[in-house]
Amino acid sequence: MRLRHTLPLMVAAALLAGCAGNAISPNYSSSNPDIMRIGDDRPADPEKRVEDLGSYCVKVTETWNAHGTTPDGQSLWAKDTARKVVPCN
């Protein structure tokens, strides 16, 4: 009778112990450093530019903003992009 109650508890404990050891470590890298960087120094904002898209133009403004930190305390920087339709000159 005791074994019938103890066996499911032992199986559940074994499953929890096995799954707890396989935690996924975060990967703070990007194949495109133009959109995400890691480091304490803030990257310089690119210059504003106007793109001619044929029948209209778009003003592109890009800024780097801090988006938290890594577990070892380095800053995560992500590039935010804003687009606005402007007259072509």
C-alpha positions as CSV (number, residue, x, y, z in Angstrom):
1,M,0.0,0.0,0.0
2,R,2.8,2.4,0.9
3,L,4.6,1.6,-2.4
4,R,1.6,2.6,-4.4
5,H,1.6,6.1,-2.9
6,T,5.4,6.5,-2.8
7,L,6.1,5.4,-6.3
8,P,4.3,8.3,-8.1
9,L,6.0,10.8,-5.8
10,M,9.4,9.4,-6.6
11,V,8.7,9.5,-10.3
12,A,7.5,13.1,-10.1
13,A,10.6,14.1,-8.0
14,A,12.9,12.4,-10.6
15,L,11.2,14.3,-13.5
16,L,11.5,17.6,-11.7
17,A,15.2,17.0,-10.8
18,G,16.0,16.0,-14.4
19,C,14.3,19.0,-16.0
20,A,15.8,21.5,-13.6
21,G,19.3,20.7,-14.6
22,N,18.7,21.4,-18.3
23,A,18.1,25.2,-18.0
24,I,18.6,27.1,-21.2
25,S,21.3,29.7,-20.9
26,P,20.5,33.0,-22.7
27,N,22.4,33.8,-25.9
28,Y,23.2,37.5,-26.1
29,S,24.5,37.7,-29.6
30,S,23.2,38.8,-33.0
31,S,24.2,37.9,-36.5
32,N,23.4,41.6,-37.4
33,P,25.4,44.0,-35.1
34,D,23.6,46.9,-36.9
35,I,20.5,46.3,-34.8
36,M,21.8,45.0,-31.4
37,R,25.0,45.5,-29.5
38,I,26.4,44.6,-26.0
39,G,28.6,46.9,-24.0
40,D,28.7,49.8,-21.6
41,D,29.4,52.4,-24.2
42,R,26.4,53.8,-26.0
43,P,26.8,53.4,-29.8
44,A,26.7,56.7,-31.8
45,D,23.4,57.4,-33.5
46,P,23.6,57.2,-37.3
47,E,22.9,60.4,-39.3
48,K,19.3,61.0,-40.4
49,R,18.8,60.2,-44.1
50,V,16.1,60.7,-46.7
51,E,15.4,57.7,-49.0
52,D,13.8,58.3,-52.4
53,L,11.2,55.6,-53.0
54,G,10.0,56.7,-56.4
55,S,6.8,58.6,-55.9
56,Y,7.6,59.7,-52.4
57,C,10.5,60.1,-50.0
58,V,11.0,58.8,-46.4
59,K,13.1,60.4,-43.7
60,V,14.7,57.7,-41.6
61,T,15.9,58.4,-38.0
62,E,17.7,55.8,-36.1
63,T,18.6,55.9,-32.3
64,W,20.3,53.5,-30.0
65,N,18.4,52.8,-26.7
66,A,19.3,50.7,-23.7
67,H,17.1,47.6,-23.3
68,G,18.3,46.1,-20.0
69,T,21.4,44.3,-19.0
70,T,23.0,40.9,-19.4
71,P,23.5,38.7,-16.3
72,D,27.1,39.9,-16.1
73,G,26.0,43.5,-16.0
74,Q,26.7,44.7,-19.5
75,S,24.2,47.0,-21.2
76,L,22.0,45.7,-24.1
77,W,21.6,48.3,-26.9
78,A,19.0,48.0,-29.6
79,K,18.5,50.3,-32.5
80,D,15.1,51.9,-32.9
81,T,14.1,53.2,-36.4
82,A,11.5,55.8,-37.2
83,R,10.2,56.6,-40.7
84,K,8.3,59.6,-41.8
85,V,7.0,60.5,-45.3
86,V,8.5,63.8,-46.5
87,P,8.4,65.7,-49.7
88,C,11.2,64.9,-52.2
89,N,13.6,67.8,-52.8
